[in-house]
């Protein structure tokens, strides 16, 4: 079927899988197989591959370490980026939906990491370039964001996995950033999977979007072509991981191009640059970059110009497939083409000193003389070149070279050069090592992970940096590999992983040691580990407050369902107190303890020791991974409220306790209770806090609550002084006297004056009248007042009676006397 924007991978069985893409009718879900016979699979000669669950183009396809294929993201049937991902199983010819990307993406890159995970970087999400990175975990089938992010959003960039496992992400563009135009990037980032961090890499000599990035045999990365925002590029650059720099390649492409494909040719190691577009026109031309010379030369033209094509190596040596894409007329192509090239390889990757290196190759011109040269890394000495002459089929053969005793741990670059073609490969003079495996605990209990350690030993010298990769017929490793550090003059080192079994019986656990020098396999070690079928425990730690006398422990036994639910009982022991329960449905148990109330906090946390009795299928097992924590009980000490009168001594200060358990009282506390206040006998009337302190206990969390001392005002008696006047006279000025002052106070502490009144007026008859004493304007801070009335005595007024003088004549009778 005609398709452009497809993705292809070489399956582990030698077939090439081509997925999705877009045709005139839209995005495709169909899949094609280019089989080992050199044909596209078609019935009835082969079973056509199943279609994907989702149509997509401009997606990524990655072969996982177990042979399955992860397809992620791309442009969906609706013309927008999608987040869906799916897994192809070549053995079953099935597609299974897996966890989705956390962000829809197209124009992203996908890189298989050495630990088996897949790094998804950048891309476009709904028109916005992304700086986020995601990791796909094949074990869990889920994506997760990494801790680090790119230094800039980027799409239409290139990615290459470095030989040390890091990933170089280079060029691209940052998409439209709000109102700013799209910027083509010259920056690079380097992702480190060991730390999930991103470091800013060196800068390209020119911005590039749509370039290619290819890791060479020597570990450097060849970055070619692209577009700088205004023109397609013919320049190329080489990234050197050792120096951490980009350097312009010595040669340029003959044709500027972007969106092309770049392949490191298998057993040849030239980089093939093919197709793409220049000034918007699809190209048929191809060029060959030779890393060991730095030269770029033209190679065979494709039969059709192709942009947005797909391709890759096929199972036959010396052949590469390019398929689909769009031609110069804009027609989507269904055709594919094979590119042939010369190869060179050795019969082994590693050789001991003195052993024969058998060199073969194919794709050479019949009768062509091919020079075979050897370059050491690190360089120690030189070796003479040898010659191989291609036979009538273009094949070469030579077995004249052997490494010597001085070449231990040396990496050899073998270069084959004929009159037309060149090819390169590598091999090693092996530093022989052995790898042993040990797991603890052994036997391994079902559901309980063990620590497995791979120990690498060299009998001839130091051990190279490297990675130990782990495998087993069943079970999971976390992580799937671990890293060894160079031992220097030592001859033994090791690293460990966690292994969790998922099946029963005896398992072979295998550790493969790959030295870091180009990742060649150095040694394999294995150990037969006997798995005892034992139910494990799933329980949680508990926490109680001191004095809690009853606690319930619930959990389950973990077991392989195929053997059925365990029977028997589970006993739990805490600090000498035990409880037992019969295993129920699903392996559940629930044990209620009585007697935990007296467990002191000082002994916490207490180990919960579970013991499973076992039955006819499951042997007994134990677990001590959980604990019971006893926390202090809350205890409140509240100062009792007190009161007194101003000028008197403080009363005895004390407190009330609340919160004791287990029948305890203040004797359970250490220290002496002290309750104090700042008030003295001379302190003015008011409220004063009473604070207590001095007692504590490991079993109680003591909280002190303040009380209040209330100082009440003293009483001053105000007595109206007695007074008197005569009837008819005006009332005199009334006065008062005071009694009851304390602390040496006098009337000077008073302000205002009392009210002294009477009902008597000047015309009131003589009598006794009350002088009423009241507050009036009288006030004082520390005193209140009591009032005693006085008496006003109105005395009778004095009237003088004067007899008026009178006169009479002698002899006359006395006149009537009068008075005044």
C-alpha positions, 0 to 999 in steps of 0.5 A, a space after each residue: 500500500 502506498 504510504 508516507 511518514 511510516 515507521 519501520 524496524 528490523 524484527 529479531 527474526 529478520 523481517 522488517 516491520 513497516 507501520 502506519 503512515 499516510 496515504 491519499 485517504 488519510 492516516 493508516 493503521 495497516 502494517 506491512 512485512 518485508 520478509 526474509 525472502 526479500 518480498 513484501 508479505 502477501 497471502 497466500 505465501 505468508 500471513 499478512 500482519 495484523 493492523 494497528 489499533 489506531 491509524 497514525 503517521 509521523 510516529 515512532 517505532 522501537 524494537 524492545 529488548 524482548 523483541 516486541 515493538 513499541 509504536 507511540 504517538 504520531 498524527 492520528 486519523 483526525 489530523 492532530 497529534 495523538 497520545 496512544 501507544 501500542 505493542 506488536 508481538 511478532 510471535 503472536 502477530 497481535 497488537 495490544 494497546 499499552 499505556 498512553 503517552 502523558 502528552 500527545 506528540 508528533 515529530 518526537 524521537 524515541 530512543 531505546 536505552 540500555 536498561 530496556 526502557 524507551 526515551 520519548 523526547 520533545 515533539 509537537 503537542 497540539 501545535 506547541 513544541 514540548 520540552 518534556 521527556 517521557 520514559 516507557 517501562 516495558 515491564 509496567 507498560 506505562 509512561 512517566 515523565 522524567 525528572 529532567 526536561 530539555 533546555 528548550 522545547 524542540 520538534 523536528 530534531 534528531 536523537 542518537 544513543 551514545 555508547 555510554 548509554 546517554 542520549 544526544 538530542 540535537 537541533 529542531 525548532 522550538 515551535 511557535 512561542 505565543 506571538 514569537 515566530 518559530 526559531 530553528 535551534 542550534 542547541 543540543 541536550 544530553 539525557 543521562 538515564 542513570 540520573 534522569 537528568 538533562 545537561 545542556 550540550 554543545 552548540 552546533 555551528 548552525 541551526 538545524 531542523 530536520 537533520 539526521 544524527 547517527 552514532 558511528 562505530 567509534 562512538 562519535 555522532 554524525 549530524 547531517 543536513 537539515 534546514 536553518 530556517 531559510 535554506 536547506 543545508 549541505 553541511 555536516 558536523 561530528 559530535 565527539 562525546 570524549 571532547 564534548 564538542 561539535 566539529 564541522 565535517 571535513 566534507 559537505 553533502 553534494 546536495 543540501 537536504 532535510 527530512 532525509 534518512 541516515 543509516 549506519 550500514 550493518 557490517 560496513 559502518 559507512 553512513 548512508 544519507 538518502 532521499 529527503 527534500 531540497 528546496 521542497 523537492 523530493 530527492 532520489 540521490 544518496 550519499 555515503 559518509 566514511 567516518 574513518 576518512 571524513 569523506 562524503 561521496 555520491 552513491 547509487 541513485 534511487 529509482 524514485 525520488 522519496 521524501 518522508 520515506 521509511 527504511 532500514 537494514 534487512 536480514 541479508 548482509 549488504 542490503 538496506 530497504 527504503 520504502 514508500 514516501 512521496 515523489 517529486 510529483 507529490 504522489 505517495 509511493 507503494 514501492 520499495 528499493 534495496 541498496 546494496 553495499 560491501 560488508 566485512 565482519 569477523 567470526 567472533 567479537 572477541 579473541 584470545 591472544 594467538 587465536 585466528 581471526 577469520 574475516 569474511 565479507 560480501 558485496 565486493 566486485 568479483 576479482 576486486 583486491 581488498 586491503 584489510 588493515 588493523 588499527 588498535 584502540 588504545 594504540 600499542 603497536 601496529 600490525 601489517 595489512 593483509 589482502 583478500 580477493 573477492 570471488 566470483 560472488 563478490 565474497 572475501 575471506 582471510 584468516 591470516 591475522 591473530 592478536 598477540 599477547 600484547 593486545 589484551 583488552 585492545 579494541 581493533 578497528 578492521 578496515 576493508 578497502 577495495 577499489 570502489 568500496 570501503 567497510 569497517 568493523 571492530 573486534 576485541 582481544 578479550 580480557 577473559 573474565 568469569 561471572 558468578 551469581 549469588 542470590 540472598 535469601 536462597 531459597 527465595 520465598 514467593 512474593 519476597 524479592 531477593 538481592 542477586 549479585 553478579 561478581 566478575 573475576 579476571 584471571 589476567 588483570 583489571 576489569 573494564 568498566 561495564 554493565 551486568 545484564 540479568 535474565 531469567 525464564 520468569 521473574 523480574 529484575 529491578 533494575 534489569 542491569 547494573 554497572 561495574 566500575 573499573 577495578 584498576 589493578 584489582 581482578 574482581 568486582 560486582 554489582 547487585 539487583 533485586 529479583 522477584 520470582 513469578 513462577 515456581 520450581 528451579 530458576 536459572 538466573 543469568 548474568 551477562 557482563 558487557 565491558 564498556 569498550 563498545 559493549 562486547 560480551 565478556 563473560 556469562 555466569 549463572 546459578 540455579 536458584 531453588 524457589 521454595 513455594 512459601 506464602 509471603 506476608 502482606 501486612 502494614 505497620 500499626 500505631 496505637 496510643 499508650 494505654 490502648 489495650 486492644 489492637 487488630 492486625 489484618 493482612 493477607 498471605 501472598 501466594 501463586 493462585 494456581 496452587 490455591 489459597 493457603 490453609 493453616 493459621 497465622 500467629 503474630 507476636 508483639 513484645 511477648 504477647 501473641 495472637 492467632 487467626 485461621 487463614 481465610 478466603 483470599 489468604 486473609 487473616 485478622 488477629 486481635 490482641 488484648 494486653 497492649 495497653 501497658 506496652 511502654 513508649 520507650 520500647 517502641 516500635 515493637 517488631 510484629 513477628 508473623 509466623 505462618 504454620 504452613 499446610 500440605 502445599 505451602 511450607 511455614 514462613 515468617 515475617 518481621 518487616 512490620 512494627 507496632 508503634 506506641 505513641 504517648 497518651 495525651 495528659 492535661 495538667 490544668 492549674 486550678 483557678 484561685 482568688 484573694 483580696 487585694 493586699 492579702 497573701 497568695 493562696 496555695 496554688 495547685 492543679 488538676 490532672 486529666 488523661 491518666 490510663 491504666 489506673 495511674 496518677 501523678 505518681 506515674 510522672 517524674 519531677 515535681 509540680 510547680 505552679 506559680 504566678 507573678 502576682 504579689 500581695 501588693 499587686 493591684 486588683 486584676 487577673 493573673 495567670 497561674 502557670 504549672 510545670 515540672 512534670 513529664 513522662 515518656 508514656 504521656 504527652 503532657 500539656 499544661 493549661 494555665 489557670 487564673 488568680 483573681 485579685 479582688 478589690 479591698 473594701 474601704 468604709 466611707 462613714 458620713 460624719 454627724 453634724 448639727 444646726 439650729 432650726 431655721 439655719 442652713 445645712 452645714 457642709 457634710 464630711 466623711 471619714 474613711 477606714 479599711 486601707 491596706 498596704 499603707 494606702 491613705 485617702 490619697 489613693 482615692 479620687 473624686 468625693 462621696 455623695 453626702 446628702 440629707 432631706 432636711 431643709 432650713 424650714 425642717 422642724 427640729 429633729 434628727 435627719 439622716 445624712 446619706 453616704 453614697 459613691 458620688 464621684 468617688 473611685 479607686 483602682 484597688 478598692 470598693 466602697 461600703 457606706 455608713 450614714 451619719 446624723 444631722 441634728 436640727 436643734 430648736 431655735 432659741 426665742 427670747 421673751 422680753 416683758 414690756 415695760 409698763 407704768 401706772 399711777 400710784 394706787 392704780 391697779 397694775 396694767 395688763 402686762 405684755 411681752 415681746 
